[in-house]
Amino acid sequence: MKLILRSLFKLKRTSKVMLTVLLICLIIRFLPYFAPIRAADIAQNQLAMQFSDRNDLPLGTLLTRDQEHTSVVPLNQVSPQFIQAILAAEDGSFYHHGALDMKAVIRASKEAIHAKRIVSGASTITMQLARMLDPVPRSFSGKLSEIWLSWRLTAGMNKDEILSAYINRLPMGGNIYGVEAAARTYFSIPASELNLAQASLLAAIPNNPTYFNPYQHWERLKQRQKYVLNRMVQEKYISGANASRTHTEKVVFQSRQGGIIAAPHFLFWLANQFDKTQTEQNSPIRTTINRPLQQFVEAQVQQVISSLAANNVHDAAALVIDNHTGEVLAYVGSPDYFNEAKLGRNDGVQALRQPGSTLKPFVYELALEKGLIRPNTILADVPAHYAIPGAKLYSPTDYTERFLGPVRVRIALANSLNVPAVRVLEKVGVETFLERLHQLGFEHLNQTPEHYGLGLTLGSGEVSLWELARAYLTIARQGDATPIVSTFSNSPIPNPKSQIPNPTIWQLITNILSDSYARATAFGVDSVLNLPFPVAVKTGTSSNFRDTWTVGFTTDYTVATWVGNFNGEPMRQVSGVTGAAPLWNRIMLHLHEHQEPAGFTSPEGLVQLPVCAISGLRPTPDCTSVVQEYFYPEDKSNYERENQFNLPPEYDEWLAKQQQSNFASTNLRILSPHHGDLFLLYPGEEAKQKLEFKLVGNKSAPIEWWLNGEKLDINSANSLFWNLRPGKWTLEARSGEMSDKVSFQVELANIKPTRRGFSVSNN
């Protein structure tokens, strides 16, 4: 030592400083290995989440991120019988020794020497906890490290703190850790309610969780339980008679997949939301789910999918919301979450899919709000063509590829007609409509208006069932939006909130969607959409029949359903009314099985007037069908004056294809030429260039054609061909009291045509 000190004294000043710094670094580096460990230092932060329904019925438990099922409870919330059982089984004198039990060490050493093998261990509960905190190789150096860590635990924690940390980390089979997680997983009860039989069985598992697996090795576990009970007798916790009686007591272990009873998609989604918001939650988390309803909806999803299997339908999802509170009552993401082969873990409630026609009510509401259409507006369901830069001509059609001609707003929306919806969106503007959809909570429609185009109202974007349900909840609440509520915690999950206060218009939209007679053309009066109580509903089918939707509501509940295939395969002969609607129908009937919902509020401030179902005007004697329609009060005077219905030129193509038109029976209409047409007559082609005079009208009466006041001496029905001659012409068609007149012009061209025929110029 003198030599070392003499050497240090002889060191230069710089070397001494460097040595001092080195010593300080070594002390700092190894100081933590000498410091006592306190309870806060080893607190378990990542814990499993336990969930219950609105009535405190358990829904299940989700593991931590590292897939360990851990639930932490204070020592005073654990059954005393389990504490006695685990102490007796693992460390009977735990409260009477320090980090090591020297008596046990001496006993184990003697037994090992005598038997020439390890007969019993000498690990204390503190040493076992050290091994849980820092697993080390089972070697001499590893044992020394374990003992040292045990001393540090003993220096910083009292016995109750050590025991609490130990029983909350016990390996209980598979990825289950801690007595609370084991009690809830195996018996569906908290650790505080364990009886002696259950407690002694659980205390038997940690010795070798795989070897004593209760599902696979029941007899082994029962033998280990017998050992635990005998140790409890030796420690004077129980009597021998009690031990014998307990060992023969029948105990039933719950067999569950992952500890989840119901609503697995909802639980995983909810846990993810808590993770995003970094919200601390008490366990169990009380959700808004109604477990009996949830299990009913889960069963219906499976049954409906089974009935549609022949149509290549494999997946479905459903969501039920309480209109009054916004609370989620049922949430089913797929037919079977645990069937990985069939993509069961996909969540159809949150998945983004094309919504088909389910967005149409919102474009009509916006157009009514902005005064672009009125409740009694007539819309044209006739062929229409839109030029799209860099793409083919856009010509929307319905899947029937038929057109109804002039239709009222009510008929267009109720029957989900595509062309009128596109015409309304054209009036509103795609950008304006997209802004409204964002207000309604469609946060995933995040592309530009140009990206979606006019097809937005037909489902060219992608939305989730969750977003659709939230938007329809706004309709049900007459524009008074409320956040969707998932739990009863003090920290609700954030939801977009919007206020669109136009109750009268929302009431009108609801009235249309609940009118079973208005949608009869497309769906019939007695479809699955028609229920024995007031209900508003809309269906949707995406392109190529990959998705079918049905979303609807009563005054009490909103129900949204989706049926399709997660892998994107098209279904066969399945639409919204045959795919998602039967599931929606079953859920709605179940919800109102015991109490019929109240009726919807009639549109306030609007007046109902009789109109002709075809023209939408005041009924005339020849009107074959009269219905009631809503009007703004200021439109009543126009209603009383107008009784003649004249179709504009946009109907000509449609009228020309009608073999038996309701309009033709009461009107005479020249379809060709159009008023104001200009025709070019090429030299040398006079005999070849002919113009067709064509009309639609009453075919039962004779037709007279007049050109510039002269009757054409030609026997004709609704069509004839006339040789072009230069001049200005007025063509008139007469049939009894009916007539129609157009003017057109023919001019000589200066050059010969490059191809046969003639060209037309519209003014």
Secondary structure as GFF3:
##gff-version 3
##sequence-region A 1 763
A	DSSP	alpha_helix	2	10	.	.	.	ID=ss1
A	DSSP	alpha_helix	13	30	.	.	.	ID=ss2
A	DSSP	three_ten_helix	31	33	.	.	.	ID=ss3
A	DSSP	three_ten_helix	39	42	.	.	.	ID=ss4
A	DSSP	beta_strand	49	52	.	.	.	ID=ss5
A	DSSP	beta_strand	58	62	.	.	.	ID=ss6
A	DSSP	beta_strand	69	70	.	.	.	ID=ss7
A	DSSP	three_ten_helix	75	77	.	.	.	ID=ss8
A	DSSP	alpha_helix	80	90	.	.	.	ID=ss9
A	DSSP	three_ten_helix	94	96	.	.	.	ID=ss10
A	DSSP	alpha_helix	102	115	.	.	.	ID=ss11
A	DSSP	alpha_helix	125	133	.	.	.	ID=ss12
A	DSSP	alpha_helix	140	156	.	.	.	ID=ss13
A	DSSP	alpha_helix	159	167	.	.	.	ID=ss14
A	DSSP	beta_strand	176	177	.	.	.	ID=ss15
A	DSSP	alpha_helix	179	187	.	.	.	ID=ss16
A	DSSP	three_ten_helix	191	193	.	.	.	ID=ss17
A	DSSP	alpha_helix	196	204	.	.	.	ID=ss18
A	DSSP	alpha_helix	218	234	.	.	.	ID=ss19
A	DSSP	alpha_helix	240	248	.	.	.	ID=ss20
A	DSSP	alpha_helix	264	277	.	.	.	ID=ss21
A	DSSP	beta_strand	285	286	.	.	.	ID=ss22
A	DSSP	alpha_helix	291	307	.	.	.	ID=ss23
A	DSSP	three_ten_helix	309	311	.	.	.	ID=ss24
A	DSSP	beta_strand	315	322	.	.	.	ID=ss25
A	DSSP	beta_strand	328	332	.	.	.	ID=ss26
A	DSSP	three_ten_helix	340	342	.	.	.	ID=ss27
A	DSSP	three_ten_helix	356	359	.	.	.	ID=ss28
A	DSSP	alpha_helix	360	369	.	.	.	ID=ss29
A	DSSP	beta_strand	378	381	.	.	.	ID=ss30
A	DSSP	beta_strand	405	408	.	.	.	ID=ss31
A	DSSP	alpha_helix	409	414	.	.	.	ID=ss32
A	DSSP	alpha_helix	418	428	.	.	.	ID=ss33
A	DSSP	alpha_helix	430	439	.	.	.	ID=ss34
A	DSSP	alpha_helix	449	452	.	.	.	ID=ss35
A	DSSP	three_ten_helix	453	458	.	.	.	ID=ss36
A	DSSP	alpha_helix	465	476	.	.	.	ID=ss37
A	DSSP	alpha_helix	503	513	.	.	.	ID=ss38
A	DSSP	alpha_helix	520	523	.	.	.	ID=ss39
A	DSSP	beta_strand	536	541	.	.	.	ID=ss40
A	DSSP	three_ten_helix	543	545	.	.	.	ID=ss41
A	DSSP	beta_strand	547	553	.	.	.	ID=ss42
A	DSSP	beta_strand	557	564	.	.	.	ID=ss43
A	DSSP	alpha_helix	580	591	.	.	.	ID=ss44
A	DSSP	beta_strand	607	612	.	.	.	ID=ss45
A	DSSP	beta_strand	626	631	.	.	.	ID=ss46
A	DSSP	three_ten_helix	633	635	.	.	.	ID=ss47
A	DSSP	alpha_helix	636	641	.	.	.	ID=ss48
A	DSSP	three_ten_helix	649	651	.	.	.	ID=ss49
A	DSSP	alpha_helix	652	656	.	.	.	ID=ss50
A	DSSP	beta_strand	669	672	.	.	.	ID=ss51
A	DSSP	beta_strand	678	681	.	.	.	ID=ss52
A	DSSP	beta_strand	690	696	.	.	.	ID=ss53
A	DSSP	beta_strand	704	707	.	.	.	ID=ss54
A	DSSP	beta_strand	710	711	.	.	.	ID=ss55
A	DSSP	beta_strand	719	723	.	.	.	ID=ss56
A	DSSP	beta_strand	727	735	.	.	.	ID=ss57
A	DSSP	beta_strand	738	748	.	.	.	ID=ss58
A	DSSP	beta_strand	760	761	.	.	.	ID=ss59
###
